Amino acid sequence: MRFPKQLLFLGIFFSFSVQNLQAQSSGLLTLERIYASNEFSQERLQPIQWIEDGAAYVTVENGNGLTRWDSKTLEKSVYVPGLIVNGDRINIESFTLSEDGSKVLIFTNSSRVWRSNTKGDYYVYDLNEKLLKRLGAQFEPSSLMFAKFSSDNSKVAYVQKFNLYLEDFESGKVTQLTTDGTDKIINGTFDWAYEEEFGKRDGFAWSPDAKFISYWQIDASKIGTFYMINNTDSVYSKPIPLQYPKVGEEPAGAKIGLIDMESKKTMWIPIPGGEKENYLPGMQWINEDLLLIQQMNRKQNQLTIWTYQPSNADLKKVYVETEETWVDLAYPDLSRYGWSDNSLPLVDGGKAFLRMTENDGWRHLYKIEIATGNKTLLTPGEYDVASFGGLSDKEVFFIASPENPTQRYLYAIDLAGKAKLRRVTPEAFAGVNTYDIAPNGEVAVHNHQSTSDPLTTRLVSLPKHEILKTLVENQAYKAKLASLKTPEIKFTTVTTSEGVTMDARVIYPVDFDETKKYPVLFHVYGEPWSTVATDTQVGLFNIMLAQKGYVIIDMDNRGTPTLKGSAWRKIIYRNIGKVNAKDQGLAAKEMLKLPYLDESRVAVWGWSGGGSMTLNLMFKFPEVYQTGMSVASVSNQLIYDNIYQERYMGLPQENLEDFIEGSPITYAKNLEGNLLVVHGTGDDNVHYQSAEMLINELIKHNKQFQIMPYPNRSHGIREGEGTSLHLYTLLTNYLMEHTPVN
């Protein structure tokens, strides 16, 4: 007898509901509670923009209108009301204000370009006339990028299908400024590699007097095409082409042009070195007649900074920085994961800029005079600057943590380079702190979190750090957490047999009893892009595993961007897969000497670089790890993109052996334990090709394993209904089967 589908669905739903109710009453988490409900949703501050030099800020009000908040009085007023177009309310995704504050540029109906939603519709709302107008009305919907006002508010420029356009706000006339844009010649925006590895998306800027538009042109005509395959949306497969420069392949060409707004003609800035073997990761206006341009050689171990004057075509070399390894731009931001703006902060009325360098063994802030190139060290001492924070009239703010590399705090120091270092973040906010500081340096949006405190966001005054208003408190989320059985979390250090001391974060099982033996899950990353042993809130997945009886350990090896000096971070040069894997494996051996950790039940897992680390550990330390779960990993370093891989590994034409020795696929024949390989077939970052190459190598050596492809999912494996629940159910079941809790 068959049940009707509706009854079957209701039965399943009822079963899940009963399980969730039982879990709630007992203070336990389930995968359904985490990934199939909104029970644990957290509040986030909507995008804000400072106005009036920081005297006020504007934020999105429930996705509809814009609200103005006075930074001192905290008075709230309507800035832009909810807007209706063709009977539908506009969902404001982001916005920018004109220089005089009379108009608002609203971005909506966006679609994804690589990682971010940077293509959509733009509307201009006139605050005085109370009128709304859509830009680019003659173009297909949701096809404009990076629209921005001229300084006099009379015109708006934007990118549409790889070309720049100018639209007169009053008349509505649209002028095409570039005509050679295609998917090969890219004007005003960037290709995949520049976005992924330099954080570049928006590729043009108005001069302050609106006489010029400076823009990047990327020549991707000789970049190889990688094809992803969509097998599910049609009876015939569909190839998805992707311009992707593999390691060792010639980079895309890049040059910077200036469009004269009178003649509408482009002048190309003659930066030495050619277009093909150089990168141009930064460009900004200093004043109406001076551009600041950052150039890097292909190996990314030399940074040259130029100024260019449009009035006389004078190109001047201002600053050169070299490293034996690589030169970092403004990223990776050592205060948090993610991209940072490559623009250089301007000080002293535009006569100098700030630059973070590591030439003295630590990451420090220097002030560079544009006219002379003279350098002034602003942050002396044996500690790292994690990231630039902001400016006041006399001080520069930055994030650092001289005493504890697992935490982050706001500091300030005099711009003259003479005063003592001053901590701004109060002692009460132990953990990781980040700031969005207003242009006047007098107020800031302060985000704080730790392993014991979920994210809170406050408006604070500077320099005394007095709380003006709590913007996001997450009381509902905190109450939910309080209803759970939560684990104890401790920070410690572990020293390997080679004398390397690493930070470790240990999440203990709920109701931990040190007289018992527990299974261990090592969560790893280990590459130059992120850290894991940080004093940030712990995810619900980890809490659930701790409730089930697992010890979860995060450790940061050499080569990770933690605050332990340049030598710690840069030792990974030409050593990815070697130094970092050895550190993790040897540290695991030391941790497993703890009497309550069961050496016979040890698992490891990671994502992306952590997936690669998982593979290397399974293949190189089979005596330590019995089970591994590798998600979206690079199994072969010779197939990843050129900007990332060449920055940290050199050129395969010169040191091929380093790439081979660091690649997990080289050691696949050593697999002894249980291995789960997970990969999205639509991963534009780490191609599914990586999984298939590994599969072939494991087959060659008759190594048994499990594979889970996620059709058309990208690097984050989150697209499609039910995907996150399915993925974490898969990981949990595999872990519990092969590394069981007694």
C-alpha positions in Angstrom: 0.0 0.0 0.0 1.3 3.4 -0.9 0.7 6.6 1.1 -0.3 9.8 -0.8 2.7 12.1 -1.3 1.0 14.8 0.9 0.6 12.4 3.8 4.2 11.1 3.4 5.5 14.8 3.4 3.4 15.5 6.5 4.8 12.4 8.2 8.4 13.5 7.5 7.6 17.0 8.6 6.0 15.8 11.8 9.0 13.5 12.5 11.4 16.4 12.1 9.3 18.6 14.2 9.1 16.1 17.0 12.9 15.6 16.8 13.5 19.4 17.0 11.1 19.8 19.9 12.8 17.0 21.8 16.2 18.6 21.0 15.0 22.0 22.1 13.7 20.7 25.4 17.0 18.9 26.1 19.2 21.8 25.0 20.6 19.9 22.1 21.2 21.0 18.5 20.2 19.0 15.4 21.3 19.6 11.9 17.7 20.6 11.0 17.7 23.2 13.7 20.9 24.7 12.4 20.4 24.4 8.6 16.7 24.1 7.9 15.2 26.7 10.2 15.6 30.3 11.1 15.7 29.5 14.8 19.3 30.8 15.2 19.4 33.7 12.8 21.6 36.6 13.9 21.0 40.3 13.4 23.5 42.2 11.2 23.8 45.9 10.8 22.5 47.1 7.5 25.0 48.9 5.2 25.8 52.4 6.4 27.4 55.4 4.9 28.9 58.2 6.8 27.7 61.7 5.8 28.6 65.2 6.8 32.2 64.0 7.7 30.8 61.6 10.3 28.3 63.9 12.0 25.7 61.5 10.9 25.2 58.2 9.1 22.6 56.8 6.8 21.5 53.2 6.8 19.0 51.0 5.1 15.7 50.6 6.9 14.4 47.1 6.5 15.6 47.0 2.9 13.2 49.7 1.9 13.9 53.4 2.7 17.0 55.1 4.1 17.2 56.5 7.7 19.5 59.3 8.9 21.0 59.0 12.4 22.7 61.9 14.1 26.0 60.6 15.5 25.8 62.8 18.7 22.1 63.3 19.4 21.1 59.9 18.0 18.1 61.5 16.5 16.4 59.4 13.8 14.8 60.9 10.7 13.6 59.7 7.3 16.3 60.3 4.7 14.7 58.5 1.7 11.2 57.0 2.1 10.2 53.6 0.8 10.2 53.8 -3.0 7.7 52.2 -5.3 8.3 51.4 -9.0 5.5 49.8 -11.1 3.6 48.9 -7.9 6.6 47.1 -6.3 8.7 48.4 -3.5 12.4 48.8 -4.3 14.6 46.6 -2.2 17.7 48.8 -1.5 20.8 46.5 -1.5 23.3 49.3 -1.3 23.5 53.0 -1.9 25.9 56.0 -2.3 25.4 59.7 -1.8 26.4 62.5 -4.1 29.2 64.7 -2.9 26.8 67.5 -1.9 24.3 65.1 -0.4 21.5 66.1 -2.7 21.0 62.8 -4.5 21.2 59.1 -3.6 22.3 56.4 -6.0 20.4 53.2 -5.2 21.5 49.7 -6.2 18.9 46.9 -6.5 17.8 43.8 -8.4 21.4 42.5 -8.3 22.9 39.4 -9.8 26.1 37.6 -9.1 29.4 38.1 -10.9 31.8 35.6 -9.6 31.6 35.9 -5.8 29.7 39.1 -5.4 26.4 40.6 -6.6 27.9 43.5 -8.6 25.5 43.7 -11.5 22.0 45.2 -11.2 19.7 48.2 -11.6 20.6 51.7 -10.4 18.1 54.5 -9.5 18.8 58.1 -8.6 16.6 59.7 -6.0 16.7 63.5 -5.9 16.3 64.5 -2.2 15.2 68.1 -3.1 12.8 67.3 -5.9 11.6 63.9 -4.4 12.0 62.3 -7.8 13.2 58.8 -8.7 14.8 58.0 -12.0 16.2 54.7 -13.3 19.6 54.9 -15.0 20.4 53.1 -18.2 16.7 52.6 -19.1 17.6 51.5 -22.7 19.7 48.6 -21.4 18.5 45.2 -20.3 17.4 45.1 -16.7 20.0 44.3 -14.0 23.0 44.9 -16.3 24.7 48.0 -14.9 27.8 48.0 -12.7 29.5 50.5 -10.3 27.4 53.6 -11.1 28.8 56.8 -9.5 28.2 60.5 -9.6 30.4 63.2 -10.9 31.5 65.8 -8.3 29.0 68.3 -9.7 26.1 65.7 -9.6 25.2 66.5 -13.2 26.3 63.1 -14.6 26.6 59.5 -13.7 29.1 57.0 -15.1 28.7 53.2 -15.1 29.8 50.0 -16.8 27.5 48.0 -19.0 28.8 44.8 -20.8 32.5 45.7 -20.4 32.2 49.3 -21.6 32.0 52.6 -19.8 29.0 54.9 -20.3 28.1 58.5 -19.3 24.6 59.5 -18.6 23.5 63.1 -18.2 21.2 63.2 -15.2 19.2 66.2 -16.5 18.7 65.4 -20.1 19.0 61.6 -19.9 21.5 61.5 -22.8 23.7 58.4 -22.7 27.2 58.6 -24.2 29.4 55.5 -24.8 32.9 56.3 -23.6 34.6 53.1 -24.6 33.7 50.9 -27.6 36.2 48.0 -27.6 34.8 46.2 -24.6 34.1 42.5 -25.0 34.5 39.4 -22.8 38.2 39.6 -23.8 38.8 43.4 -23.5 37.4 44.5 -20.2 36.9 48.2 -19.4 36.0 49.6 -16.0 35.8 46.3 -14.2 38.0 43.1 -13.9 38.4 39.5 -14.9 38.0 36.6 -12.6 41.6 36.6 -11.4 41.8 40.3 -10.4 38.6 40.0 -8.5 39.5 36.8 -6.7 43.1 37.6 -5.8 43.4 41.4 -5.7 39.8 42.0 -4.5 39.2 44.3 -7.5 35.7 44.7 -8.8 35.0 48.4 -9.4 37.4 49.5 -12.1 37.0 53.2 -12.7 37.0 56.6 -10.8 36.0 60.2 -11.5 38.7 62.8 -10.9 37.7 65.3 -8.1 36.9 68.0 -10.6 35.0 65.6 -13.0 37.3 66.5 -15.9 38.6 62.9 -16.2 37.6 59.3 -15.6 40.5 57.0 -14.9 39.8 53.3 -15.6 41.4 49.9 -15.9 41.4 48.0 -19.1 42.1 44.2 -18.7 43.3 42.3 -21.8 42.2 38.7 -21.3 42.3 37.8 -25.0 45.1 35.3 -24.4 43.8 33.8 -21.2 42.8 30.2 -21.5 39.2 29.2 -21.2 38.2 26.6 -18.6 34.9 24.9 -19.2 32.6 23.8 -16.4 29.7 21.5 -17.4 26.1 22.0 -16.4 24.5 18.5 -16.7 21.3 19.1 -14.9 19.3 22.0 -16.4 18.8 20.5 -19.8 18.7 17.1 -21.6 21.9 18.2 -23.3 24.9 19.3 -21.2 25.9 22.9 -21.3 29.5 24.1 -21.2 30.1 27.1 -18.9 33.2 29.0 -20.2 35.5 30.7 -17.7 38.6 32.8 -18.4 41.0 31.5 -15.9 44.8 31.9 -15.9 46.3 28.8 -14.6 49.6 28.9 -12.7 52.6 29.3 -15.1 50.3 30.9 -17.8 50.9 34.4 -18.9 48.8 36.9 -16.9 46.1 39.1 -18.4 47.4 42.5 -19.6 46.4 45.5 -17.6 46.7 49.3 -18.3 45.1 52.4 -17.0 43.5 55.0 -19.2 42.2 58.6 -18.7 39.1 59.7 -20.5 39.1 63.4 -21.2 35.5 64.4 -20.5 35.6 67.1 -23.1 37.0 65.2 -26.0 35.7 61.8 -24.7 39.1 60.3 -25.9 41.3 58.0 -23.9 44.9 58.7 -23.0 46.9 55.7 -21.8 49.3 56.2 -18.9 52.8 54.9 -20.1 53.7 52.8 -17.0 57.0 51.1 -17.7 57.4 47.3 -17.8 54.7 46.4 -20.3 51.2 45.2 -19.8 51.7 41.4 -19.6 54.2 40.7 -16.9 52.9 43.3 -14.5 49.9 43.8 -12.3 48.2 47.1 -11.5 46.3 46.4 -8.2 45.7 50.0 -7.1 44.8 53.3 -8.6 43.3 56.4 -6.8 43.0 60.2 -7.2 45.0 62.3 -4.8 43.7 65.6 -6.1 42.2 66.9 -9.4 45.7 66.7 -11.1 47.4 63.7 -9.5 46.9 60.0 -9.6 48.5 57.4 -7.4 49.1 54.0 -9.1 50.4 50.8 -7.6 52.3 48.3 -9.8 53.6 44.8 -9.0 55.8 42.6 -11.0 54.6 39.1 -11.9 56.3 37.4 -9.0 54.7 40.0 -6.7 57.9 40.6 -4.8 58.3 44.2 -5.9 55.8 47.0 -5.4 56.3 50.3 -7.3 54.1 53.3 -6.6 53.8 56.0 -9.2 52.2 59.4 -9.5 50.8 60.8 -12.7 49.8 64.3 -13.6 47.2 64.6 -16.4 48.0 68.2 -17.0 51.6 67.6 -18.1 51.7 63.8 -18.5 54.4 63.6 -15.9 54.9 60.0 -14.5 57.0 59.9 -11.4 58.3 56.9 -9.4 57.5 57.6 -5.7 58.2 54.4 -3.8 59.7 50.9 -4.4 59.4 48.0 -2.0 60.9 44.6 -2.5 60.9 41.3 -0.6 62.7 38.0 -1.2 59.3 36.3 -0.8 56.3 38.4 -1.7 55.0 41.9 -1.0 51.5 42.1 0.5 49.1 44.8 -0.5 46.4 45.8 2.0 45.4 42.1 2.3 45.2 39.6 3.7 43.6 41.7 6.4 45.2 40.2 9.5 42.2 41.3 11.6 39.6 39.2 9.8 39.1 37.0 6.7 38.3 38.8 3.5 39.4 41.4 1.0 40.6 44.9 1.9 40.6 48.0 -0.3 44.0 48.4 -1.9 43.8 52.2 -1.8 46.5 53.9 0.3 45.2 56.1 3.1 46.1 59.8 2.4 47.4 62.0 5.2 48.9 65.5 5.7 46.4 67.0 3.3 47.2 64.6 0.5 51.0 65.2 0.8 51.7 61.7 2.1 50.2 58.2 2.2 50.3 55.3 4.6 51.8 51.9 3.7 52.1 48.7 5.7 55.4 46.9 5.1 57.3 44.0 6.6 60.9 44.9 5.7 62.0 45.0 9.4 60.5 41.7 10.4 57.1 43.0 11.6 54.2 44.5 9.7 54.4 48.2 10.5 52.7 51.4 9.3 54.9 53.9 7.5 54.1 57.4 6.3 55.5 58.0 2.8 55.9 61.6 1.6 54.7 61.8 -2.0 57.1 64.6 -3.1 60.3 63.0 -1.7 59.5 59.4 -1.0 60.8 59.8 2.6 59.6 57.2 5.0 58.5 57.7 8.7 57.9 54.6 10.9 54.7 55.2 12.8 54.4 52.0 14.8 57.9 51.0 16.1 58.1 47.8 18.2 58.0 44.0 18.0 54.4 43.6 17.0 52.3 43.4 13.9 49.7 45.9 12.6 46.8 43.7 11.5 45.0 46.3 9.5 44.5 50.0 9.0 41.6 51.4 11.0 41.1 55.1 10.2 42.3 58.6 10.9 41.6 61.6 13.1 43.2 65.0 12.9 46.4 63.9 14.7 46.3 60.1 15.0 46.1 57.0 12.9 44.0 54.1 14.2 44.9 50.5 13.5 44.1 47.0 14.6 46.7 45.0 16.5 47.2 42.6 19.4 50.8 42.7 20.6 50.2 40.3 23.5 47.8 37.8 22.1 47.7 36.8 18.4 44.3 35.2 18.7 42.6 38.5 19.5 42.3 42.0 17.8 42.0 45.5 19.3 42.0 49.1 18.2 45.1 51.2 18.8 46.1 54.7 18.0 49.4 56.5 17.5 50.4 60.0 16.6 50.8 60.7 12.9 54.1 62.4 13.5 55.6 59.1 14.6 56.7 60.4 18.0 54.0 59.6 20.6 53.5 56.3 22.5 51.2 53.5 21.4 47.7 53.9 22.9 45.1 51.1 23.1 41.6 52.4 22.4 39.5 49.3 22.8 38.5 48.9 26.5 39.6 45.8 28.5 35.9 44.8 28.7 35.9 43.8 25.0 38.2 40.8 25.1 38.2 39.0 21.8 38.1 40.2 18.2 37.2 43.8 17.5 36.7 45.6 14.2 35.8 49.2 13.4 34.2 51.4 10.7 35.6 54.8 11.7 33.9 58.0 10.5 36.0 60.4 8.3 36.3 62.8 11.1 37.7 60.2 13.4 35.3 61.1 16.2 32.8 58.2 16.0 32.9 54.6 14.9 30.8 51.5 14.4 32.4 48.9 16.7 31.9 45.2 16.1 32.9 42.8 18.9 32.8 39.0 19.3 34.6 36.3 21.2 34.1 32.6 21.9 31.8 33.6 24.8 30.1 36.6 23.2 28.2 36.6 19.9 28.5 39.5 17.6 27.4 42.9 19.0 27.6 46.2 17.2 27.8 49.6 18.9 28.2 53.2 18.0 31.1 54.6 20.0 32.8 58.0 20.3 36.5 58.4 19.9 39.1 58.7 21.2 37.6 57.7 24.6 35.5 54.8 23.2 32.3 55.8 25.0 29.2 53.8 23.9 26.7 56.1 22.3 24.2 53.4 21.2 24.0 49.6 20.8 23.1 49.0 17.2 22.9 45.2 17.2 22.8 43.2 20.4 21.5 39.9 19.2 19.5 39.3 22.4 17.3 36.7 20.8 20.3 34.7 19.5 22.0 35.0 22.9 18.8 33.7 24.6 18.8 30.7 22.1 22.4 30.0 22.9 21.7 30.2 26.6 19.1 27.5 26.2 21.7 25.1 24.8 24.1 22.8 26.4 27.3 24.6 25.4 30.9 23.4 25.5 33.8 24.9 27.4 36.4 26.5 25.0 40.0 27.1 25.9 43.1 28.5 24.2 46.4 26.9 24.6 49.7 26.5 22.8 51.4 23.4 21.5 55.1 23.0 20.7 56.1 20.5 18.1 59.2 18.2 18.2 60.9 20.7 15.9 60.4 23.5 18.5 57.5 25.3 16.7 54.9 26.8 19.1 51.4 27.1 17.7 48.2 28.6 19.0 45.4 26.2 19.5 41.7 26.6 20.3 40.1 23.5 21.9 36.4 23.0 22.1 35.6 20.4 24.8 32.7 18.0 24.8 29.7 19.0 26.8 29.9 17.5 30.3 33.6 16.9 29.7 35.2 14.3 32.0 39.0 14.3 31.8 39.1 10.7 33.0 37.3 9.5 29.8 38.7 9.1 26.3 37.2 11.2 23.5 37.3 11.2 19.7 39.1 14.2 18.2 38.3 16.3 15.1 41.0 18.6 13.9 39.7 21.5 11.8 42.4 22.9 9.6 43.2 25.7 7.1 46.9 26.5 7.2 47.6 28.7 4.2 48.4 32.4 3.9 44.8 33.6 3.6 43.2 32.8 7.0 43.5 31.7 10.6 41.3 29.4 12.6 42.6 29.6 16.2 40.9 33.0 16.9 38.8 34.3 19.8 35.6 34.5 17.7 32.2 33.0 18.2 32.0 29.3 17.7 29.7 28.0 15.0 26.7 25.9 15.8 28.1 23.0 13.9 31.0 22.8 16.3 28.6 23.2 19.3 26.5 20.3 18.0 29.6 18.1 17.6 30.7 18.9 21.1 27.3 17.9 22.3 27.7 14.6 20.6 31.0 14.0 22.4 33.8 15.3 20.1 36.9 17.4 21.0 37.4 19.9 18.2 40.8 21.5 17.8 41.9 24.5 15.7 45.6 25.2 15.3 47.5 27.9 13.3 50.7 26.7 11.8 53.6 28.7 10.3 52.5 30.4 7.1 49.1 31.6 8.4 48.5 35.3 8.6 48.6 35.5 12.4 50.4 38.2 14.4 53.7 36.5 15.0 56.0 38.4 12.7 57.0 38.3 9.1 59.3 35.3 9.5 56.4 33.2 10.8 54.2 34.1 7.9 56.7 34.2 5.1 58.4 30.8 5.8 55.6 29.2 3.7 57.1 30.8 0.5 57.6 27.9 -1.9 56.6 25.6 0.9 52.8 25.3 0.7 51.9 21.7 1.5 55.3 21.1 3.1 56.0 23.3 6.1 52.4 23.9 7.0 51.4 20.2 6.7 54.5 19.2 8.8 53.6 21.8 11.5 50.0 20.5 11.7 50.9 16.8 11.8 53.6 17.2 14.4 51.4 19.5 16.5 48.6 16.9 16.4 51.0 14.3 17.7 51.8 16.4 20.7 48.1 17.2 21.3 47.2 13.6 21.2 49.5 12.9 24.2 46.7 14.4 26.4 45.3 11.5 28.3 41.7 12.2 27.4 42.2 12.2 23.6 41.8 8.8 21.9 44.6 8.3 19.4 42.6 5.6 17.7 39.7 8.0 16.9 41.2 11.0 15.1 39.6 12.8 12.2 40.6 15.9 10.3 38.6 18.2 8.0 38.9 21.5 6.1 37.6 23.6 3.2 39.5 25.0 0.3 43.1 25.4 1.5 41.9 23.4 4.5 40.7 20.7 2.2 44.2 20.6 0.7 45.7 20.4 4.1 43.3 17.6 5.0 44.6 15.6 2.0 48.2 16.2 2.8 47.7 15.2 6.5 45.9 12.0 5.5 48.6 11.0 3.0 51.7 12.2 5.0 50.6 11.3 8.5 48.5 8.1 8.1 49.6 7.0 11.6 47.9 10.1 13.1 44.6 10.6 11.2 42.3 7.7 10.5 39.5 9.8 8.9 39.6 12.8 6.6 36.9 15.0 5.1 38.2 17.3 2.3 35.9 19.9 0.9 36.7 22.0 -2.3 40.4 21.2 -2.1 43.3 22.0 -4.5 44.8 18.5 -5.0 47.4 19.7 -7.6 49.0 23.1 -7.2 49.7 23.2 -11.0 46.0 23.8 -11.8 45.2 26.7 -9.5 45.2 30.4 -10.6 48.5 32.2 -11.4 48.1 35.2 -9.1 47.7 33.2 -5.9 49.9 30.3 -6.6 52.8 32.3 -8.1 52.7 34.8 -5.2 53.3 32.1 -2.6 55.1 29.5 -4.7 57.1 31.2 -7.4 56.9 30.3 -11.1 56.7 26.6 -12.0 59.0 27.3 -14.9 61.7 28.0 -12.3 60.9 25.7 -9.3 58.5 23.0 -10.5 59.7 20.6 -7.9 58.2 22.8 -5.1 54.8 22.6 -6.7 55.0 18.8 -7.0 56.3 18.3 -3.5 53.6 20.5 -2.0 50.6 18.9 -3.9 48.6 16.3 -2.1 48.1 14.3 -5.3 51.8 13.4 -5.2 51.2 11.4 -2.0 47.8 9.9 -2.7 49.3 6.5 -2.9 49.9 6.6 0.9 46.3 6.7 1.8 45.4 4.2 4.6 42.4 5.7 6.3 38.9 6.7 5.5 38.6 9.6 3.0 35.6 11.6 1.9 36.2 14.0 -1.0 33.5 16.7 -1.5 33.5 19.2 -4.4 31.0 21.4 -6.4 31.1 20.8 -10.1 30.4 24.5 -10.7 33.3 25.6 -8.6 34.9 28.5 -10.5 37.6 29.0 -7.9 39.0 25.5 -7.4 37.7 23.5 -10.4 36.1 20.1 -10.1 39.0 19.1 -12.3 41.0 19.0 -9.0 38.7 16.3 -7.6 38.8 14.2 -10.7 42.6 14.3 -10.9 42.8 13.1 -7.3 40.2 10.4 -8.0 42.2 9.1 -10.9 45.4 8.9 -8.8 43.6 7.1 -6.0 42.1 4.6 -8.4 45.5 4.1 -9.9 46.8 2.9 -6.5 43.6 1.0 -5.6 42.9 3.3 -2.7 39.3 3.1 -1.6 37.5 6.4 -0.7 34.2 8.2 -1.1 33.3 11.1 -3.3 30.4 13.5 -3.2 30.0 15.9 -6.2 27.5 18.7 -5.8 26.1 19.6 -9.2 26.6 23.2 -10.3 27.6 24.4 -6.8 30.3 26.9 -6.5 33.2 27.0 -4.0 30.9 27.7 -1.1 28.6 24.8 -2.0 25.5 26.7 -0.8 23.4 27.1 -4.0 20.1 25.1 -4.3 17.4 24.3 -1.8 18.6 22.0 1.0 22.3 22.1 0.0 23.7 23.2 3.4 21.6 20.7 5.3 22.6 17.9 3.0 26.3 18.8 3.1 26.6 19.0 6.8 24.5 15.9 7.3 26.9 14.1 5.0 29.9 15.3 7.0 28.4 14.5 10.3 27.3 11.0 9.3 30.7 10.2 7.8 32.5 11.5 10.9 30.2 9.5 13.3 30.5 6.3 11.2 34.3 6.3 11.0 35.2 8.2 14.2 32.5 7.1 16.5 31.6 8.4 19.9 31.5 5.5 22.4 
